[in-house]
């Protein structure tokens, strides 16, 4: 037996091993990104559902008009294109969609996801959502759309609000991987 034999990998074996590792890592990174984006979307939609339920329940419990609007500071309602900045719920005693001295702030939620867009398209083209003391919207129905900036439309979601104040999550009706809104159109922001 020769004591001078060297054992190890050949260059070809090393290159094949590295190629396999790179391929496996690429699949893992893609799947991890997909998982993270889906979880962020679910979390964002769930936060909105919680805020909407709180606004509706507050209107019923307090027997008052309650406004849910876009806000980035918890003091002023913004235009409908800024829902992704944050959301504000307040008891709107005079119904003017502005916080006055007698109005009570119920909750402010500042958005933590900076790559998200949320839009509100509604009957009467209003930038806010109001709930009456019965829990119904103030003659409003529409769709909240949730989209990531620069990501595939497969992550987009929508919450459809009917006049009774109930929410319905969008679904993928045609099984193409993209959710559709109430009209059957693919969700875009």
C-alpha positions as CSV (number, residue, x, y, z in Angstrom):
1,X,0.0,0.0,0.0
2,X,1.3,3.4,-1.0
3,X,1.5,5.9,1.8
4,X,1.8,8.9,-0.6
5,X,-1.8,8.7,-2.0
6,X,-3.9,11.8,-1.7
7,X,-7.6,11.7,-1.4
8,X,-10.0,14.5,-2.2
9,X,-12.3,15.9,-4.8
10,X,-11.5,16.5,-8.4
11,X,-12.3,19.9,-9.9
12,X,-15.2,18.4,-11.9
13,X,-16.7,16.9,-8.7
14,X,-16.4,20.2,-6.9
15,X,-18.0,22.2,-9.8
16,X,-20.9,19.8,-10.0
17,X,-21.5,20.0,-6.2
18,X,-21.4,23.8,-6.3
19,X,-23.8,23.9,-9.2
20,X,-26.3,21.7,-7.3
21,X,-26.0,23.9,-4.2
22,X,-26.6,27.1,-6.3
23,X,-29.7,25.6,-7.9
24,X,-31.1,24.5,-4.6
25,X,-30.4,27.9,-3.0
26,X,-32.2,29.7,-5.9
27,X,-35.4,27.7,-5.3
28,X,-35.1,28.2,-1.6
29,X,-34.7,32.0,-1.9
30,X,-37.6,32.3,-4.3
31,X,-39.9,30.3,-2.0
32,X,-38.8,32.3,1.0
33,X,-39.5,35.6,-0.7
34,X,-42.9,34.2,-1.8
35,X,-43.7,33.1,1.8
36,X,-42.6,36.5,3.2
37,X,-44.7,38.5,0.7
38,X,-47.8,36.3,1.2
39,X,-47.5,36.6,5.0
40,X,-47.0,40.4,4.8
41,X,-50.2,40.7,2.6
42,X,-52.2,38.5,5.0
43,X,-51.0,40.6,7.9
44,X,-51.8,43.9,6.2
45,X,-55.3,42.7,5.2
46,X,-56.0,41.3,8.6
47,X,-55.0,44.7,10.2
48,X,-57.4,46.5,8.0
49,X,-60.2,44.0,8.8
50,X,-59.6,44.6,12.5
51,X,-59.8,48.3,12.0
52,X,-63.0,48.1,10.0
53,X,-64.6,45.8,12.5
54,X,-63.6,48.1,15.3
55,X,-65.1,51.1,13.5
56,X,-68.3,49.3,12.9
57,X,-68.6,47.9,16.4
58,X,-67.9,51.4,17.9
59,X,-70.7,52.9,15.8
60,X,-73.1,50.3,17.1
61,X,-71.9,50.4,20.7
62,X,-71.7,54.2,20.9
63,X,-74.8,54.7,18.8
64,X,-72.9,57.3,16.8
65,X,-71.5,58.0,13.4
66,X,-68.0,56.7,13.1
67,X,-65.5,57.6,10.4
68,X,-62.7,55.4,9.1
69,X,-60.2,57.3,6.9
70,X,-56.6,57.3,5.6
71,X,-54.2,59.2,7.9
72,X,-50.5,59.4,8.4
73,X,-50.6,61.3,11.7
74,X,-53.8,60.2,13.5
75,X,-55.2,63.7,13.4
76,X,-56.2,64.5,9.8
77,X,-58.0,62.5,7.2
78,X,-56.1,62.2,3.9
79,X,-57.2,61.7,0.3
80,X,-58.2,58.1,-0.7
81,X,-54.9,57.4,-2.4
82,X,-53.1,57.5,1.0
83,X,-54.7,54.5,2.8
84,X,-51.3,52.7,2.8
85,X,-49.9,55.4,5.1
86,X,-52.2,54.5,8.0
87,X,-55.8,54.4,9.2
88,X,-57.8,56.5,11.7
89,X,-61.1,55.7,13.4
90,X,-63.0,58.5,15.2
91,X,-66.5,59.2,16.4
92,X,-67.6,61.9,14.1
93,X,-70.5,63.6,16.0
94,X,-71.3,66.2,13.3
95,X,-70.4,63.8,10.3
96,X,-68.0,66.3,8.6
97,X,-65.2,63.7,8.3
98,X,-62.8,66.0,10.2
99,X,-61.7,65.7,13.8
100,X,-63.4,68.5,15.8
101,X,-63.2,69.3,19.5
102,X,-66.1,67.1,20.5
103,X,-65.0,64.1,18.3
104,X,-63.3,61.2,19.9
105,X,-60.3,59.4,18.4
106,X,-60.9,55.6,18.8
107,X,-57.7,54.3,17.2
108,X,-54.9,55.2,14.8
109,X,-52.9,52.5,13.0
110,X,-49.7,53.5,11.3
111,X,-48.7,51.3,8.4
112,X,-45.3,49.5,8.8
113,X,-45.2,48.1,5.3
114,X,-43.6,50.8,3.0
115,X,-43.9,48.8,-0.2
116,X,-47.6,48.4,0.0
117,X,-50.3,50.3,-1.8
118,X,-53.9,50.4,-0.7
119,X,-56.6,52.1,-2.6
120,X,-60.3,52.7,-2.0
121,X,-62.8,52.8,-4.8
122,X,-66.3,53.5,-3.7
123,X,-69.8,54.4,-4.7
124,X,-70.1,58.3,-4.4
125,X,-66.3,58.5,-4.8
126,X,-65.7,59.4,-1.1
127,X,-62.2,59.1,0.4
128,X,-63.5,57.7,3.8
129,X,-65.9,55.1,5.1
130,X,-68.5,56.0,7.6
131,X,-70.6,53.7,9.8
132,X,-74.0,54.6,11.2
133,X,-75.4,53.6,14.6
134,X,-76.9,50.6,13.0
135,X,-73.5,49.3,11.8
136,X,-74.4,50.0,8.1
137,X,-72.2,52.2,6.0
138,X,-73.4,55.7,5.3
139,X,-74.8,54.7,1.9
140,X,-71.4,53.5,0.8
141,X,-70.1,50.4,-0.8
142,X,-66.8,49.8,-2.5
143,X,-63.5,47.9,-2.7
144,X,-60.3,48.3,-0.8
145,X,-57.4,47.1,-3.0
146,X,-54.0,45.9,-1.6
147,X,-51.0,45.7,-3.8
148,X,-47.2,45.5,-3.4
149,X,-45.1,48.0,-5.4
150,X,-43.1,46.3,-8.1
151,X,-44.4,42.8,-7.4
152,X,-46.5,40.3,-9.3
153,X,-50.2,40.7,-9.4
154,X,-50.6,37.2,-7.8
155,X,-50.1,38.9,-4.4
156,X,-52.9,41.5,-4.9
157,X,-56.0,41.2,-2.7
158,X,-59.2,43.1,-2.3
159,X,-61.8,43.6,0.4
160,X,-65.3,44.3,-0.9
161,X,-67.4,46.3,1.5
162,X,-71.2,46.1,1.0
163,X,-73.7,48.7,2.2
164,X,-74.5,46.7,5.4
165,X,-70.8,47.2,6.4
166,X,-69.8,43.6,5.9
167,X,-66.5,42.6,4.3
168,X,-65.8,39.9,1.7
169,X,-62.2,38.9,0.7
170,X,-61.5,38.6,-3.0
171,X,-60.9,35.2,-4.5
172,X,-59.3,33.7,-7.6
173,X,-62.5,32.8,-9.6
174,X,-60.8,31.6,-12.8
175,X,-57.9,29.8,-11.1
176,X,-55.2,31.7,-12.9
177,X,-53.4,32.7,-9.6
178,X,-54.7,36.3,-9.6
179,X,-57.6,37.4,-7.4
180,X,-60.5,39.3,-9.0
181,X,-62.6,42.1,-7.6
182,X,-66.5,42.1,-7.3
183,X,-66.7,42.9,-11.1
184,X,-64.5,39.9,-12.0
185,X,-61.6,42.1,-13.0
186,X,-58.1,41.3,-11.9
187,X,-57.1,43.4,-8.9
188,X,-54.8,46.3,-9.6
189,X,-54.0,49.4,-7.6
